[in-house]
Amino acid sequence: MTRAIAWMSLALAAVCMQGCVVSADRTYGRGDVLFTVEWTIDGVTDSRICREADVSYALVSIYDDRDVLITDYDVDCEDFGIDIELPPGRYWASVQLFDSRDRERTRPADTDIHDLVNYDSDFVVIDFPPDSFF
C-alpha cells in the first residue's frame, strides 16, 4: 500500500512538472533584445502637439523580416515611444497615429529592417511632419 502511494505521488509530481513546462504564452528571458520605437510630430515631443494635431494614440506594429506581424501596441501619443522586448531576430516597425475616435490621422510610417542579436538594443525615430496628416 505504501509503495502504491509512493508511485502515485511520483506520477502526480511528473504530471504537475509537465504542466509547469508547457505554456501558451511566450515569455522572454536571457538573450532578449530591446527595440525602442519613438515618434515625433513635426520634430516635437511636447504633449501639447498631440492635442493640437488631434492625436490620441499611436499604433506601433512590429513585423519580422518575412512581414509577419509579431505584436502591436496602442501607445498614448504623449508617451512618444515604447520599449519592446523581443527574441533575437530581424524586425521592422510601423507607426500610425489615430484620434480618440479611432480614426486614422496619418498613414502608417515604416522603418527599415533592423538586425537584433542577443542582448542587443536598437531604436528608431519616426517623424510625422504636418503634410503627413489627413
C-alpha positions as CSV (number, residue, x, y, z in Angstrom):
1,M,0.0,0.0,0.0
2,T,2.8,2.5,0.9
3,R,4.6,1.6,-2.3
4,A,1.4,2.3,-4.4
5,I,1.0,5.7,-2.7
6,A,4.7,6.5,-3.4
7,W,4.3,5.6,-7.1
8,M,1.1,7.6,-7.4
9,S,2.8,10.6,-5.8
10,L,5.7,10.3,-8.2
11,A,3.3,10.0,-11.2
12,L,1.4,13.0,-9.9
13,A,4.6,15.0,-9.5
14,A,5.7,14.1,-13.0
15,V,2.3,15.3,-14.5
16,C,2.5,18.6,-12.5
17,M,6.0,19.2,-13.7
18,Q,4.9,18.8,-17.3
19,G,2.1,21.3,-16.7
20,C,4.6,23.8,-15.4
21,V,6.8,23.5,-18.5
22,V,4.1,23.9,-21.1
23,S,2.9,27.4,-21.6
24,A,0.8,29.1,-24.3
25,D,2.4,32.5,-23.7
26,R,5.9,33.3,-24.9
27,T,7.9,34.8,-22.1
28,Y,11.3,36.1,-22.9
29,G,14.3,35.6,-20.8
30,R,18.1,35.8,-21.4
31,G,19.1,36.8,-24.9
32,D,16.2,39.2,-25.4
33,V,16.7,42.3,-27.4
34,L,15.2,45.7,-26.8
35,F,13.6,47.5,-29.8
36,T,12.7,51.1,-29.0
37,V,10.3,52.8,-31.3
38,E,9.9,56.6,-30.9
39,W,7.9,59.2,-32.8
40,T,7.7,63.0,-33.1
41,I,5.1,65.3,-34.6
42,D,6.8,67.9,-36.8
43,G,10.1,67.2,-34.9
44,V,8.5,67.8,-31.5
45,T,7.8,65.6,-28.4
46,D,5.7,68.0,-26.5
47,S,2.3,66.7,-25.2
48,R,0.6,69.9,-26.5
49,I,1.4,68.9,-30.0
50,C,-0.7,65.7,-29.6
51,R,-3.7,67.8,-28.7
52,E,-3.1,70.3,-31.4
53,A,-2.8,67.6,-34.0
54,D,-5.9,65.8,-32.6
55,V,-3.8,62.6,-31.9
56,S,-4.8,60.3,-29.1
57,Y,-2.6,57.3,-29.6
58,A,-0.1,55.6,-31.9
59,L,-0.5,52.1,-33.2
60,V,3.0,50.6,-33.1
61,S,3.3,47.3,-35.0
62,I,6.4,45.1,-35.1
63,Y,7.0,42.8,-38.1
64,D,9.7,40.2,-38.7
65,D,11.7,40.1,-41.9
66,R,9.0,37.9,-43.6
67,D,6.4,40.7,-43.0
68,V,4.6,38.6,-40.3
69,L,3.0,40.7,-37.6
70,I,4.8,39.9,-34.3
71,T,2.9,42.2,-32.0
72,D,1.3,45.6,-31.8
73,Y,0.6,48.2,-29.2
74,D,-1.7,51.2,-28.7
75,V,0.5,53.8,-27.1
76,D,-0.6,57.1,-25.7
77,C,0.5,59.8,-28.1
78,E,2.1,61.8,-25.3
79,D,4.5,58.9,-24.5
80,F,6.2,59.4,-27.8
81,G,7.7,56.0,-27.7
82,I,7.7,52.4,-26.4
83,D,10.4,49.9,-25.5
84,I,9.6,46.4,-26.8
85,E,11.4,43.2,-25.7
86,L,11.7,40.6,-28.5
87,P,13.7,37.4,-29.1
88,P,16.8,38.0,-31.3
89,G,15.9,38.4,-35.0
90,R,15.2,40.8,-37.8
91,Y,12.4,43.3,-37.3
92,W,10.9,46.4,-38.7
93,A,8.2,48.7,-37.2
94,S,5.2,50.6,-38.4
95,V,3.7,53.5,-36.6
96,Q,0.3,55.2,-37.4
97,L,-1.4,58.0,-35.5
98,F,-5.1,57.9,-34.5
99,D,-7.6,60.3,-32.8
100,S,-9.7,59.4,-29.8
101,R,-12.5,58.0,-32.0
102,D,-10.0,55.5,-33.6
103,R,-9.9,57.5,-36.9
104,E,-6.6,57.5,-38.8
105,R,-4.8,60.8,-38.6
106,T,-1.8,59.6,-40.7
107,R,-0.8,56.9,-43.0
108,P,1.5,54.2,-41.5
109,A,5.2,55.1,-41.4
110,D,7.6,52.2,-41.7
111,T,11.2,51.7,-40.7
112,D,13.9,49.7,-42.3
113,I,14.7,46.2,-41.1
114,H,16.9,46.0,-38.0
115,D,19.1,43.0,-37.1
116,L,18.9,42.5,-33.4
117,V,21.1,39.8,-31.7
118,N,21.4,38.6,-28.1
119,Y,21.5,41.4,-25.5
120,D,21.3,44.0,-28.3
121,S,19.2,47.1,-28.4
122,D,18.2,49.4,-31.2
123,F,15.9,52.4,-31.6
124,V,14.2,54.1,-34.4
125,V,12.6,57.6,-34.6
126,I,9.7,58.3,-36.9
127,D,8.7,61.9,-37.6
128,F,5.2,62.9,-38.7
129,P,5.5,66.3,-40.5
130,P,2.4,68.4,-40.9
131,D,1.9,67.2,-44.5
132,S,1.6,63.6,-43.3
133,F,-1.8,64.3,-41.6
134,F,-5.2,63.8,-43.3
